[in-house]
Amino acid sequence: MKINQTIALVTGGASGLGEATVREIVANGGKVAIADLNEDAGNALSEELGDSALFCKTDVTNEKDVSNILDQGMEAFGAINAAVNFAGIAVAAKTLGKDGPHPLKLYQKVIDINLIGTFNVCRLAAERMQKNSPTEDGELGAIVNTASVAAYDGQKGQPAYAASKAGIAGLTLPMARDLASYGVRVNTIAPGLFLTPLLSALPEEALQALEKQPLFPQRLGKPQEIAKLACFMIECAYMNAEVVRLDGGIRLP
Ligand SMILES: NC(=O)c1ccc[n+]([C@@H]2O[C@H](COP(=O)([O-])OP(=O)(O)OC[C@H]3O[C@@H](n4cnc5c(N)ncnc54)[C@H](O)[C@@H]3O)[C@@H](O)[C@H]2O)c1
């Protein structure tokens, strides 16, 4: 699937890695339906991108919201043939800490947004993709999800975040198997440390310490580097059921 023929739903598309992917798809001739909770940022981005993008305030955990933006995208652009999931939150809380056990509600919230939200988007997007015209490989759509290197080397304070991301890595193969007969591929990106609003809120000292952690190059990743991998996963018909770390060789201590 060429990017100039791609009509993608991008969740978390108003910020960070999602925004970079929205910009990369549009810069290469594709169209994007941007799903995010952040109305101001989402509206500003879609206005800037003109006819190539639309925005709907969307909570990825809400069935109606996700169906609504898929319908809006299909109405405006004629189809949805890619779903790219970046919506996610990161929290820091230990299983047991000074203030007592990890709040259960917080744990459930992280799993709900990161893991169940991703699954919700995948299942509803795949349903819409059935209606597409096949490519010469018989392909009807491509799904790209976002895990994290924390899926493999989660740190202290990450039992919720790491589990949510390990869940996304874990569903990649069974979902690719489920959707193969529908001509839909499923791949997952596991980013290392990327300079987005998620990280840029950290103090300068903490950022400098993080920059030293990748093997090479010793810097934080650029959101556009993730955007290019997401586009490769959409374009390359032979890429399926894979989780790819993009992390400068980092292994979280
Ligand atoms: N930045 C990194 O270093 C890094 C590393 C590993 C994984 N990730 C993952 O990449 C994804 C994007 O991260 P980012 O750094 O761009 O973060 P970000 O905070 O810049 O962007 C996340 C976006 O998701 C949106 N969002 C949150 N909850 C939502 C919901 N329920 N419904 C719809 N939208 C929602 C937010 O409004 C925000 O615009 C996340 O899943 C994150 O866990 C990021």
The ligand as an SDF file (V2000), in Angstrom:
LIG
                    3D

 44 48  0  0  0  0  0  0  0  0999 V2000
    7.8170    9.2560   23.8410 N   0  0  0  0  0  0  0  0  0  0  0  0
    8.4170    8.1220   24.1370 C   0  0  0  0  0  0  0  0  0  0  0  0
    9.6050    8.0990   24.4690 O   0  0  0  0  0  0  0  0  0  0  0  0
    7.6560    6.8030   24.0570 C   0  0  0  0  0  0  0  0  0  0  0  0
    8.3770    5.6260   24.3160 C   0  0  0  0  0  0  0  0  0  0  0  0
    7.7300    4.4050   24.2460 C   0  0  0  0  0  0  0  0  0  0  0  0
    6.3800    4.3460   23.9060 C   0  0  0  0  0  0  0  0  0  0  0  0
    5.7030    5.4970   23.6910 N   0  0  0  0  0  0  0  0  0  0  0  0
    4.2830    5.3740   23.3740 C   0  0  0  0  0  0  0  0  0  0  0  0
    3.9860    6.0850   22.1940 O   0  0  0  0  0  0  0  0  0  0  0  0
    2.6550    6.5950   22.2560 C   0  0  0  0  0  0  0  0  0  0  0  0
    2.6820    8.0790   21.9820 C   0  0  0  0  0  0  0  0  0  0  0  0
    3.4630    8.7140   22.9630 O   0  0  0  0  0  0  0  0  0  0  0  0
    3.9100   10.2440   22.8630 P   0  0  0  0  0  0  0  0  0  0  0  0
    5.2600   10.3090   23.4800 O   0  0  0  0  0  0  0  0  0  0  0  0
    3.6810   10.7440   21.5030 O   0  0  0  0  0  0  0  0  0  0  0  0
    2.8860   10.8720   23.9300 O   0  0  0  0  0  0  0  0  0  0  0  0
    2.0310   12.2310   23.8780 P   0  0  0  0  0  0  0  0  0  0  0  0
    1.5750   12.4240   25.2920 O   0  0  0  0  0  0  0  0  0  0  0  0
    2.7940   13.3080   23.1970 O   0  0  0  0  0  0  0  0  0  0  0  0
    0.7900   11.8320   22.9430 O   0  0  0  0  0  0  0  0  0  0  0  0
   -0.1980   10.9320   23.3690 C   0  0  0  0  0  0  0  0  0  0  0  0
   -1.5400   11.4280   22.8390 C   0  0  0  0  0  0  0  0  0  0  0  0
   -2.5300   10.4620   23.1880 O   0  0  0  0  0  0  0  0  0  0  0  0
   -3.7090   11.1710   23.5380 C   0  0  0  0  0  0  0  0  0  0  0  0
   -4.5690   10.3350   24.3840 N   0  0  0  0  0  0  0  0  0  0  0  0
   -4.3700    9.9500   25.6780 C   0  0  0  0  0  0  0  0  0  0  0  0
   -5.4080    9.2230   26.1020 N   0  0  0  0  0  0  0  0  0  0  0  0
   -6.2840    9.1200   25.0620 C   0  0  0  0  0  0  0  0  0  0  0  0
   -7.5520    8.4890   24.8900 C   0  0  0  0  0  0  0  0  0  0  0  0
   -8.1420    7.8060   25.8750 N   0  0  0  0  0  0  0  0  0  0  0  0
   -8.1480    8.5920   23.6900 N   0  0  0  0  0  0  0  0  0  0  0  0
   -7.5760    9.2930   22.6660 C   0  0  0  0  0  0  0  0  0  0  0  0
   -6.3940    9.9300   22.7850 N   0  0  0  0  0  0  0  0  0  0  0  0
   -5.7560    9.8390   23.9670 C   0  0  0  0  0  0  0  0  0  0  0  0
   -3.2160   12.4130   24.2710 C   0  0  0  0  0  0  0  0  0  0  0  0
   -4.2040   13.4420   24.2860 O   0  0  0  0  0  0  0  0  0  0  0  0
   -1.9870   12.7820   23.4610 C   0  0  0  0  0  0  0  0  0  0  0  0
   -2.2970   13.7150   22.4250 O   0  0  0  0  0  0  0  0  0  0  0  0
    2.1220    6.2250   23.6500 C   0  0  0  0  0  0  0  0  0  0  0  0
    1.3480    5.0570   23.5380 O   0  0  0  0  0  0  0  0  0  0  0  0
    3.3810    5.9570   24.4570 C   0  0  0  0  0  0  0  0  0  0  0  0
    3.1600    5.0640   25.4960 O   0  0  0  0  0  0  0  0  0  0  0  0
    6.2990    6.7330   23.7520 C   0  0  0  0  0  0  0  0  0  0  0  0
  1  2  1  0
  2  3  2  0
  2  4  1  0
  4  5  1  0
  4 44  2  0
  5  6  2  0
  6  7  1  0
  7  8  2  0
  8  9  1  0
  8 44  1  0
  9 10  1  0
  9 42  1  0
 10 11  1  0
 11 12  1  0
 11 40  1  0
 12 13  1  0
 13 14  1  0
 14 15  2  0
 14 16  1  0
 14 17  1  0
 17 18  1  0
 18 19  2  0
 18 20  1  0
 18 21  1  0
 21 22  1  0
 22 23  1  0
 23 24  1  0
 23 38  1  0
 24 25  1  0
 25 26  1  0
 25 36  1  0
 26 27  1  0
 26 35  1  0
 27 28  2  0
 28 29  1  0
 29 30  1  0
 29 35  2  0
 30 31  1  0
 30 32  2  0
 32 33  1  0
 33 34  2  0
 34 35  1  0
 36 37  1  0
 36 38  1  0
 38 39  1  0
 40 41  1  0
 40 42  1  0
 42 43  1  0
M  CHG  2   8   1  16  -1
M  END
$$$$
